[in-house]
């Protein structure tokens, strides 16, 4: 990607991020993840003046003396962007729109996290980990993250998110804020998904379009799978009926999967502005907390 094109895209994403922050996502973002701002440090004996709310009554009973719990603020939280860059996002006009929308959303979140003072990390994946950038702060680091997202060219031709999840679990021992962005053509192992979601504050964001269930015009169609490369031949009368069935079945499968793994899911349609859906998503999280 040429420097001028990169800077143009960065400016566009920065404007989207500023619009999000202006419309209130900055406060909603902090409210949504305020539970991850404190971490346990140690137990110690009670001394005069300690807040009675910090007393650990269970440990006090065991030791036959008053024990308090000490916590400290996590000043350097890590925000991890796990972004799907597999082949299903890169083939066909609609698929390219998906890739661009995921990049915009990931970039806007990176800007918002950086504005909140959090460290930003990136995991790009296909059927392997294409790129891992450890968490860090600073404008140059943010630009590096954006450059990798916007210029991603996957070496892998398939989708296998398990590798990205293993990288996440291995690399982040402390609780992190994780944004998992994909079209969910392939879903991760339920065991890995549950482990990652229990250990971190997890947000799952997908892109979709009802246009995937409908092809206009007549004629005989030959359709090739983006990753399997398998050819399917569809007659005009059956084409949209079959595509609609596949689309609805996949939507239901994805919803059920994340429900069973206890993970929030936000689906963003390509035809809509993603600012409002993300705001509503964070409002729901903030109310629950």
The 8 nearest C-alpha neighbors of each residue, nearest first, counted from 0:
[[1, 150, 5, 2, 4, 149, 3, 146],
 [0, 2, 4, 3, 5, 6, 150, 7],
 [1, 3, 5, 4, 6, 0, 7, 146],
 [4, 2, 6, 5, 1, 7, 0, 8],
 [3, 5, 7, 1, 2, 6, 8, 0],
 [6, 4, 2, 8, 7, 3, 9, 1],
 [7, 5, 9, 3, 8, 4, 10, 2],
 [6, 8, 4, 10, 5, 9, 3, 11],
 [9, 7, 11, 5, 10, 6, 12, 4],
 [8, 10, 6, 12, 11, 7, 13, 5],
 [11, 9, 13, 7, 8, 12, 6, 14],
 [10, 12, 8, 14, 9, 13, 7, 15],
 [13, 11, 15, 9, 14, 10, 107, 103],
 [12, 14, 16, 10, 15, 11, 9, 17],
 [15, 13, 17, 11, 16, 12, 18, 10],
 [16, 14, 12, 18, 13, 17, 19, 11],
 [15, 17, 107, 13, 19, 18, 14, 12],
 [18, 16, 20, 14, 19, 15, 21, 13],
 [17, 19, 21, 15, 16, 20, 22, 14],
 [18, 20, 16, 22, 17, 21, 24, 274],
 [21, 19, 25, 24, 17, 23, 22, 18],
 [22, 20, 18, 23, 19, 17, 24, 25],
 [23, 21, 19, 20, 18, 24, 25, 17],
 [22, 24, 20, 21, 25, 26, 27, 19],
 [23, 25, 27, 20, 26, 19, 28, 278],
 [24, 26, 20, 28, 23, 27, 29, 111],
 [27, 25, 29, 28, 24, 23, 30, 20],
 [26, 28, 24, 30, 29, 25, 281, 31],
 [27, 29, 31, 25, 26, 30, 24, 281],
 [30, 28, 26, 32, 31, 27, 33, 25],
 [29, 31, 27, 33, 285, 28, 32, 26],
 [32, 30, 285, 28, 284, 29, 27, 33],
 [33, 31, 34, 29, 30, 35, 28, 36],
 [32, 34, 30, 36, 35, 29, 31, 37],
 [35, 33, 32, 36, 37, 288, 31, 30],
 [34, 36, 33, 37, 32, 174, 38, 73],
 [35, 37, 73, 33, 34, 72, 38, 32],
 [38, 36, 72, 73, 71, 35, 70, 34],
 [37, 39, 70, 71, 72, 40, 73, 36],
 [40, 38, 70, 69, 41, 71, 37, 68],
 [39, 41, 70, 69, 71, 38, 42, 68],
 [42, 40, 69, 68, 39, 43, 70, 67],
 [41, 43, 68, 67, 69, 66, 44, 40],
 [44, 42, 67, 66, 45, 41, 68, 69],
 [45, 43, 66, 65, 67, 46, 42, 64],
 [44, 46, 66, 65, 67, 43, 49, 47],
 [47, 45, 49, 48, 44, 65, 67, 43],
 [46, 48, 49, 45, 50, 51, 44, 65],
 [47, 49, 46, 50, 51, 45, 53, 67],
 [50, 48, 47, 46, 51, 45, 53, 67],
 [49, 51, 52, 53, 48, 54, 67, 47],
 [50, 52, 53, 54, 49, 67, 48, 45],
 [53, 51, 50, 54, 55, 49, 67, 68],
 [52, 54, 67, 51, 68, 50, 55, 69],
 [55, 53, 67, 51, 52, 66, 56, 68],
 [56, 54, 67, 58, 57, 66, 59, 68],
 [55, 57, 59, 58, 54, 60, 66, 65],
 [56, 58, 60, 59, 55, 61, 66, 62],
 [59, 57, 61, 60, 55, 56, 62, 66],
 [58, 60, 65, 56, 66, 64, 62, 57],
 [61, 59, 63, 57, 58, 62, 56, 64],
 [60, 62, 58, 59, 63, 57, 64, 56],
 [63, 61, 59, 64, 60, 58, 65, 66],
 [64, 62, 60, 59, 61, 65, 58, 66],
 [65, 63, 59, 62, 66, 60, 44, 61],
 [64, 66, 59, 45, 44, 67, 63, 54],
 [67, 65, 44, 59, 45, 55, 43, 54],
 [66, 68, 54, 55, 53, 45, 43, 42],
 [69, 67, 42, 53, 55, 41, 54, 70],
 [68, 70, 41, 40, 42, 39, 67, 71],
 [71, 69, 39, 40, 38, 37, 68, 72],
 [72, 70, 38, 37, 40, 73, 39, 69],
 [71, 73, 37, 36, 74, 38, 70, 75],
 [74, 72, 36, 37, 75, 76, 71, 38],
 [73, 75, 72, 76, 36, 117, 116, 37],
 [76, 74, 73, 117, 118, 77, 116, 72],
 [77, 75, 117, 118, 74, 73, 175, 78],
 [76, 78, 118, 175, 119, 117, 134, 176],
 [77, 79, 176, 119, 177, 118, 175, 120],
 [78, 80, 120, 177, 121, 119, 176, 178],
 [81, 79, 121, 178, 82, 122, 177, 120],
 [82, 80, 122, 179, 123, 178, 180, 121],
 [81, 83, 180, 123, 80, 179, 122, 84],
 [82, 84, 181, 124, 85, 123, 125, 180],
 [85, 83, 125, 124, 153, 82, 123, 88],
 [86, 84, 125, 158, 87, 83, 88, 157],
 [85, 87, 89, 88, 156, 226, 157, 225],
 [86, 88, 225, 85, 89, 226, 90, 94],
 [89, 87, 94, 98, 86, 95, 85, 97],
 [88, 90, 95, 86, 94, 87, 98, 91],
 [91, 89, 94, 225, 88, 87, 95, 86],
 [90, 92, 94, 93, 95, 89, 225, 88],
 [93, 91, 95, 94, 96, 90, 89, 97],
 [94, 92, 96, 95, 91, 97, 90, 211],
 [93, 95, 88, 97, 91, 96, 92, 90],
 [94, 96, 98, 89, 92, 97, 93, 88],
 [95, 97, 93, 99, 94, 98, 100, 92],
 [98, 96, 94, 100, 95, 99, 88, 101],
 [99, 97, 95, 88, 101, 96, 100, 102],
 [98, 100, 102, 96, 97, 101, 103, 95],
 [99, 101, 103, 97, 102, 98, 96, 104],
 [102, 100, 104, 98, 103, 99, 105, 97],
 [101, 103, 99, 105, 100, 104, 106, 148],
 [104, 102, 100, 106, 101, 105, 12, 107],
 [103, 105, 101, 107, 106, 102, 100, 108],
 [106, 104, 102, 108, 103, 107, 101, 109],
 [105, 107, 109, 103, 108, 104, 102, 145],
 [106, 108, 16, 110, 104, 109, 105, 12],
 [109, 107, 111, 105, 110, 106, 112, 104],
 [110, 108, 106, 112, 107, 111, 113, 105],
 [109, 111, 113, 107, 108, 112, 114, 16],
 [112, 110, 108, 114, 113, 109, 107, 115],
 [113, 111, 115, 109, 117, 114, 110, 108],
 [112, 114, 116, 110, 115, 117, 111, 109],
 [113, 115, 111, 112, 116, 110, 117, 25],
 [116, 114, 112, 113, 117, 111, 25, 29],
 [117, 115, 113, 114, 112, 118, 75, 136],
 [118, 116, 76, 112, 113, 115, 75, 77],
 [117, 119, 135, 77, 136, 134, 78, 76],
 [120, 118, 134, 78, 135, 77, 79, 117],
 [119, 121, 134, 79, 133, 132, 78, 80],
 [122, 120, 80, 132, 79, 131, 81, 123],
 [121, 123, 131, 81, 130, 80, 82, 124],
 [124, 122, 82, 130, 129, 81, 128, 83],
 [123, 125, 128, 129, 83, 127, 84, 163],
 [124, 126, 85, 158, 127, 155, 84, 159],
 [127, 125, 159, 158, 157, 155, 124, 160],
 [128, 126, 125, 124, 162, 129, 155, 159],
 [127, 129, 124, 130, 163, 123, 162, 125],
 [130, 128, 124, 123, 127, 153, 125, 131],
 [129, 131, 123, 128, 122, 132, 124, 121],
 [130, 132, 122, 121, 133, 123, 128, 129],
 [131, 133, 121, 120, 134, 130, 122, 144],
 [134, 132, 120, 131, 135, 121, 119, 170],
 [135, 133, 120, 119, 118, 77, 132, 136],
 [134, 136, 118, 119, 133, 140, 120, 137],
 [135, 137, 118, 140, 119, 113, 117, 138],
 [138, 136, 140, 139, 141, 135, 113, 118],
 [137, 139, 141, 140, 142, 136, 113, 143],
 [140, 138, 142, 141, 137, 143, 136, 144],
 [139, 141, 143, 137, 138, 142, 136, 144],
 [140, 142, 138, 144, 143, 139, 137, 145],
 [143, 141, 145, 139, 144, 140, 146, 138],
 [142, 144, 140, 146, 141, 145, 139, 147],
 [145, 143, 141, 147, 142, 146, 148, 140],
 [146, 144, 142, 148, 147, 143, 149, 106],
 [145, 147, 143, 149, 144, 148, 150, 142],
 [148, 146, 144, 150, 145, 151, 149, 143],
 [149, 147, 145, 151, 146, 150, 102, 144],
 [150, 148, 146, 147, 151, 145, 102, 5],
 [149, 151, 147, 148, 146, 0, 152, 145],
 [150, 152, 148, 147, 149, 153, 84, 123],
 [153, 151, 150, 154, 84, 129, 85, 147],
 [154, 152, 155, 84, 151, 85, 129, 125],
 [153, 155, 156, 152, 129, 125, 127, 85],
 [156, 154, 153, 126, 125, 157, 127, 85],
 [155, 157, 86, 85, 226, 154, 126, 125],
 [158, 156, 126, 226, 155, 85, 125, 86],
 [159, 157, 126, 125, 85, 185, 160, 156],
 [158, 160, 126, 161, 125, 162, 157, 127],
 [159, 161, 187, 163, 162, 158, 164, 126],
 [162, 160, 164, 187, 163, 159, 165, 188],
 [163, 161, 165, 160, 164, 127, 128, 166],
 [164, 162, 166, 160, 161, 165, 128, 124],
 [165, 163, 167, 161, 166, 162, 168, 160],
 [164, 166, 168, 162, 167, 163, 169, 161],
 [167, 165, 163, 169, 164, 168, 170, 162],
 [166, 168, 164, 170, 165, 169, 171, 163],
 [169, 167, 165, 166, 170, 171, 164, 195],
 [168, 170, 166, 167, 171, 165, 172, 164],
 [171, 169, 167, 168, 166, 172, 133, 165],
 [172, 170, 173, 168, 169, 167, 175, 174],
 [171, 173, 170, 174, 169, 168, 175, 198],
 [174, 172, 171, 175, 199, 198, 77, 76],
 [173, 175, 199, 198, 172, 176, 171, 35],
 [176, 174, 199, 77, 78, 177, 200, 173],
 [175, 177, 78, 200, 199, 79, 201, 77],
 [176, 178, 79, 201, 78, 202, 200, 175],
 [177, 179, 202, 80, 203, 81, 79, 201],
 [178, 180, 81, 203, 204, 202, 82, 177],
 [181, 179, 204, 82, 205, 81, 83, 203],
 [182, 180, 83, 205, 183, 82, 179, 204],
 [181, 183, 205, 206, 184, 207, 180, 88],
 [184, 182, 185, 181, 186, 205, 253, 206],
 [183, 185, 182, 186, 87, 158, 181, 249],
 [186, 184, 183, 158, 187, 159, 160, 182],
 [185, 187, 183, 184, 188, 160, 159, 253],
 [188, 186, 161, 160, 189, 192, 185, 191],
 [187, 189, 191, 190, 192, 161, 186, 160],
 [190, 188, 192, 191, 193, 187, 260, 256],
 [191, 189, 193, 188, 192, 194, 260, 187],
 [192, 190, 194, 188, 193, 189, 195, 164],
 [191, 193, 189, 195, 190, 194, 196, 188],
 [194, 192, 196, 190, 191, 260, 195, 197],
 [195, 193, 191, 197, 192, 196, 190, 198],
 [194, 196, 192, 198, 193, 197, 191, 199],
 [197, 195, 193, 199, 201, 198, 194, 192],
 [198, 196, 194, 195, 199, 193, 200, 201],
 [197, 199, 195, 196, 174, 194, 200, 175],
 [200, 198, 174, 175, 196, 201, 197, 176],
 [201, 199, 176, 177, 175, 196, 202, 198],
 [200, 202, 177, 196, 199, 176, 178, 203],
 [203, 201, 178, 177, 263, 179, 204, 200],
 [202, 204, 179, 264, 178, 263, 265, 180],
 [205, 203, 265, 180, 266, 264, 179, 202],
 [206, 204, 266, 181, 182, 180, 267, 265],
 [207, 205, 267, 182, 266, 268, 97, 269],
 [206, 208, 268, 269, 267, 182, 205, 266],
 [209, 207, 210, 268, 269, 211, 270, 206],
 [208, 210, 211, 212, 207, 213, 268, 246],
 [211, 209, 208, 213, 212, 214, 93, 207],
 [210, 212, 209, 213, 208, 246, 242, 214],
 [213, 211, 243, 242, 210, 209, 246, 239],
 [212, 214, 239, 210, 211, 215, 242, 243],
 [213, 215, 239, 216, 212, 210, 211, 238],
 [216, 214, 213, 217, 239, 210, 235, 218],
 [217, 215, 214, 218, 235, 213, 219, 220],
 [218, 216, 235, 215, 219, 220, 236, 214],
 [217, 219, 235, 220, 216, 234, 233, 236],
 [218, 220, 234, 235, 233, 221, 217, 232],
 [221, 219, 233, 232, 222, 218, 234, 235],
 [220, 222, 232, 231, 233, 230, 223, 219],
 [223, 221, 231, 230, 232, 220, 224, 233],
 [222, 224, 230, 228, 229, 231, 225, 221],
 [225, 223, 228, 227, 229, 226, 230, 222],
 [226, 224, 87, 228, 90, 227, 86, 223],
 [225, 227, 228, 224, 157, 86, 87, 156],
 [226, 228, 224, 229, 225, 157, 223, 230],
 [229, 227, 224, 223, 226, 225, 230, 222],
 [228, 230, 227, 224, 223, 231, 222, 226],
 [229, 231, 223, 222, 228, 221, 224, 232],
 [232, 230, 222, 221, 223, 233, 229, 224],
 [233, 231, 221, 220, 222, 230, 234, 219],
 [234, 232, 238, 220, 219, 221, 235, 231],
 [233, 235, 219, 237, 238, 236, 220, 232],
 [234, 236, 238, 237, 217, 218, 219, 233],
 [237, 235, 234, 238, 239, 240, 233, 217],
 [238, 236, 240, 234, 235, 239, 241, 233],
 [237, 239, 233, 235, 241, 240, 234, 236],
 [240, 238, 242, 213, 241, 243, 237, 212],
 [241, 239, 243, 237, 238, 242, 244, 236],
 [240, 242, 244, 238, 239, 243, 237, 245],
 [241, 243, 212, 239, 245, 244, 240, 246],
 [244, 242, 212, 246, 240, 241, 245, 239],
 [243, 245, 241, 247, 242, 246, 248, 240],
 [244, 246, 242, 248, 243, 247, 249, 241],
 [245, 247, 243, 249, 244, 248, 212, 242],
 [248, 246, 250, 244, 249, 245, 243, 251],
 [249, 247, 251, 245, 250, 246, 244, 252],
 [248, 250, 252, 246, 251, 247, 245, 253],
 [251, 249, 247, 253, 248, 252, 246, 254],
 [250, 252, 254, 248, 249, 253, 255, 247],
 [253, 251, 249, 255, 250, 254, 256, 248],
 [252, 254, 256, 250, 251, 255, 249, 257],
 [255, 253, 251, 256, 252, 257, 258, 250],
 [256, 254, 258, 252, 253, 257, 259, 251],
 [255, 257, 253, 259, 258, 254, 252, 260],
 [258, 256, 260, 262, 259, 254, 255, 261],
 [257, 259, 255, 261, 256, 260, 254, 262],
 [260, 258, 256, 257, 261, 255, 262, 189],
 [259, 261, 257, 258, 193, 262, 256, 189],
 [262, 260, 258, 259, 257, 263, 193, 196],
 [263, 261, 257, 260, 258, 264, 196, 201],
 [264, 262, 202, 203, 265, 257, 261, 201],
 [263, 265, 203, 204, 262, 266, 257, 202],
 [264, 266, 204, 203, 205, 267, 263, 280],
 [267, 265, 205, 206, 204, 264, 268, 207],
 [268, 266, 206, 205, 207, 273, 265, 269],
 [267, 269, 207, 208, 270, 271, 206, 266],
 [268, 270, 208, 271, 207, 267, 206, 97],
 [269, 271, 268, 272, 208, 267, 209, 207],
 [272, 270, 268, 269, 273, 267, 276, 274],
 [273, 271, 274, 275, 270, 276, 269, 268],
 [272, 274, 276, 275, 271, 277, 267, 104],
 [275, 273, 277, 272, 276, 19, 278, 15],
 [274, 276, 278, 277, 273, 279, 272, 19],
 [277, 275, 279, 278, 273, 274, 280, 267],
 [278, 276, 280, 274, 275, 279, 273, 281],
 [279, 277, 275, 281, 280, 276, 24, 282],
 [280, 278, 282, 276, 277, 281, 275, 283],
 [279, 281, 277, 283, 278, 282, 276, 284],
 [280, 282, 284, 278, 283, 279, 27, 31],
 [283, 281, 279, 285, 284, 280, 286, 278],
 [282, 284, 286, 281, 280, 285, 287, 279],
 [285, 283, 281, 287, 31, 282, 286, 288],
 [284, 286, 31, 282, 288, 30, 287, 283],
 [287, 285, 283, 288, 284, 282, 31, 281],
 [288, 286, 284, 285, 283, 31, 282, 281],
 [287, 285, 286, 284, 31, 34, 30, 33]]
